Amino acid sequence: MSARFTDRVVLVTGAGSGLGRAIALAFAAEGAKVVAAGRTAGPLDATVALIEAAGGTAAAVTADVADAGSTRELVRRTVEVFGGLDVAVNNAGVFRGGHSAADFPLDDWRTLLDINVTGVLHALQAEVAHMRAHGGGAIVNIASNLGPHVRIPGVFGYQVSKAAVSAMTRAAALDHIADGVRINAVSPGASESTMSLLPGETEAEREVRMKEQSPLGRISSAAEVAAAVLYLASDAAGSAVGTDLVIDGGVSA
Ligand SMILES: NC(=O)c1ccc[n+]([C@@H]2O[C@H](COP(=O)([O-])OP(=O)(O)OC[C@H]3O[C@@H](n4cnc5c(N)ncnc54)[C@H](OP(=O)(O)O)[C@@H]3O)[C@@H](O)[C@H]2O)c1
């Protein structure tokens, strides 16, 4: 495959684990200079080490997207370290489940809104502020099939938060395409990370469950989700604006 992101600067939030790490590795493998961001330094350093071991270029920056100042500082550091910001993937997110709407703990509700919704807004604001002043860019937000595309019982707050990410993506895309900033979303279904495991469930048990729950019969690999993100961030997706690309094995088809 050709290197679609040679010398482009790519910021990935939540890059110390799961889908974010796979997305960071995929961009680096195609020539990008990657900033791996999250709240915890150790896993971010491990992502950077994996990228460097494969011959790529990356730096770790700790930041909390729930904090507007921390997120602005993340973008400032990205520009300082690699000289710009061409692509941003707002992937950081958390899951809280196990309660109905009527019983949903308000602490969990606030955490979901602070990180999954306001965190994406903080990132969007800091990223667009830079990109529109420097010739544009591409932003991909990670939503979910749960919320915008399908609803199941017991996942109330998470579904609300991800529906907001999808709506925010499409509304912001219209606001900022005239600034040269393309904003899109990827909505994964159950994917290769610990987030898709039920409490106490093993990977083998998840495999059996997915055979029943997914038309495809399996989870999506992290590489499959990353491939969708790279497509939307690439020049080939130049007319994709406000797209919400579902990668869920047909669950919400
Ligand atoms: N896995 C799935 O099946 C699936 C399906 C649909 C959507 N998604 C979405 O995909 C994204 C990635 O999830 P994942 O499955 O890869 O889960 P994960 O392994 O738990 O990754 C989430 C990452 O976000 C970071 N993070 C959490 N809160 C943060 C904050 N306030 N500021 C900065 N970073 C923060 C975490 O690192 P720290 O805790 O160190 O900050 C972690 O590295 C999430 O938005 C998730 O909702 C996942």
Ligand as a Chemical Component Dictionary entry (heavy atoms), coordinates in Angstrom:
data_LIG
# 
_chem_comp.id                   LIG 
_chem_comp.type                 NON-POLYMER 
_chem_comp.pdbx_formal_charge   0 
_chem_comp.three_letter_code    LIG 
# 
loop_
_chem_comp_atom.comp_id 
_chem_comp_atom.atom_id 
_chem_comp_atom.alt_atom_id 
_chem_comp_atom.type_symbol 
_chem_comp_atom.charge 
_chem_comp_atom.model_Cartn_x 
_chem_comp_atom.model_Cartn_y 
_chem_comp_atom.model_Cartn_z 
_chem_comp_atom.pdbx_ordinal 
LIG N1  N1  N 0  -14.003 -1.525 21.526 1  
LIG C1  C1  C 0  -15.206 -1.457 21.037 2  
LIG O1  O1  O 0  -15.882 -2.471 20.858 3  
LIG C2  C2  C 0  -15.771 -0.110 20.653 4  
LIG C3  C3  C 0  -16.971 -0.074 19.929 5  
LIG C4  C4  C 0  -17.505 1.149  19.558 6  
LIG C5  C5  C 0  -16.858 2.319  19.897 7  
LIG N2  N2  N 1  -15.689 2.264  20.602 8  
LIG C6  C6  C 0  -15.033 3.536  20.928 9  
LIG O2  O2  O 0  -13.708 3.476  20.479 10 
LIG C7  C7  C 0  -12.896 4.342  21.274 11 
LIG C8  C8  C 0  -11.676 3.567  21.753 12 
LIG O3  O3  O 0  -12.110 2.560  22.633 13 
LIG P1  P1  P 0  -11.275 1.220  22.923 14 
LIG O4  O4  O 0  -12.170 0.101  22.666 15 
LIG O5  O5  O -1 -9.960  1.276  22.269 16 
LIG O6  O6  O 0  -11.152 1.337  24.516 17 
LIG P2  P2  P 0  -9.897  1.562  25.462 18 
LIG O7  O7  O 0  -8.846  0.546  25.189 19 
LIG O8  O8  O 0  -10.474 1.665  26.837 20 
LIG O9  O9  O 0  -9.323  2.967  24.995 21 
LIG C9  C9  C 0  -9.809  4.193  25.427 22 
LIG C10 C10 C 0  -8.616  5.136  25.555 23 
LIG O10 O10 O 0  -9.083  6.455  25.860 24 
LIG C11 C11 C 0  -8.214  7.019  26.831 25 
LIG N3  N3  N 0  -8.982  8.001  27.610 26 
LIG C12 C12 C 0  -10.064 7.756  28.387 27 
LIG N4  N4  N 0  -10.477 8.901  28.960 28 
LIG C13 C13 C 0  -9.640  9.876  28.531 29 
LIG C14 C14 C 0  -9.548  11.267 28.783 30 
LIG N5  N5  N 0  -10.400 11.886 29.630 31 
LIG N6  N6  N 0  -8.573  11.979 28.171 32 
LIG C15 C15 C 0  -7.699  11.366 27.335 33 
LIG N7  N7  N 0  -7.722  10.052 27.063 34 
LIG C16 C16 C 0  -8.683  9.316  27.664 35 
LIG C17 C17 C 0  -7.741  5.840  27.686 36 
LIG O11 O11 O 0  -6.464  6.065  28.252 37 
LIG P3  P3  P 0  -6.276  6.736  29.726 38 
LIG O12 O12 O 0  -7.286  6.073  30.619 39 
LIG O13 O13 O 0  -4.852  6.454  30.063 40 
LIG O14 O14 O 0  -6.536  8.183  29.527 41 
LIG C18 C18 C 0  -7.650  4.719  26.652 42 
LIG O15 O15 O 0  -6.348  4.605  26.101 43 
LIG C19 C19 C 0  -13.802 4.848  22.399 44 
LIG O16 O16 O 0  -14.301 6.139  22.075 45 
LIG C20 C20 C 0  -14.927 3.843  22.401 46 
LIG O17 O17 O 0  -16.125 4.373  22.947 47 
LIG C21 C21 C 0  -15.146 1.088  20.998 48 
# 
loop_
_chem_comp_bond.comp_id 
_chem_comp_bond.atom_id_1 
_chem_comp_bond.atom_id_2 
_chem_comp_bond.value_order 
_chem_comp_bond.pdbx_ordinal 
LIG N1  C1  SING 1  
LIG C1  O1  DOUB 2  
LIG C1  C2  SING 3  
LIG C2  C3  SING 4  
LIG C2  C21 DOUB 5  
LIG C3  C4  DOUB 6  
LIG C4  C5  SING 7  
LIG C5  N2  DOUB 8  
LIG N2  C6  SING 9  
LIG N2  C21 SING 10 
LIG C6  O2  SING 11 
LIG C6  C20 SING 12 
LIG O2  C7  SING 13 
LIG C7  C8  SING 14 
LIG C7  C19 SING 15 
LIG C8  O3  SING 16 
LIG O3  P1  SING 17 
LIG P1  O4  DOUB 18 
LIG P1  O5  SING 19 
LIG P1  O6  SING 20 
LIG O6  P2  SING 21 
LIG P2  O7  DOUB 22 
LIG P2  O8  SING 23 
LIG P2  O9  SING 24 
LIG O9  C9  SING 25 
LIG C9  C10 SING 26 
LIG C10 O10 SING 27 
LIG C10 C18 SING 28 
LIG O10 C11 SING 29 
LIG C11 N3  SING 30 
LIG C11 C17 SING 31 
LIG N3  C12 SING 32 
LIG N3  C16 SING 33 
LIG C12 N4  DOUB 34 
LIG N4  C13 SING 35 
LIG C13 C14 SING 36 
LIG C13 C16 DOUB 37 
LIG C14 N5  SING 38 
LIG C14 N6  DOUB 39 
LIG N6  C15 SING 40 
LIG C15 N7  DOUB 41 
LIG N7  C16 SING 42 
LIG C17 O11 SING 43 
LIG C17 C18 SING 44 
LIG O11 P3  SING 45 
LIG P3  O12 DOUB 46 
LIG P3  O13 SING 47 
LIG P3  O14 SING 48 
LIG C18 O15 SING 49 
LIG C19 O16 SING 50 
LIG C19 C20 SING 51 
LIG C20 O17 SING 52 
# 
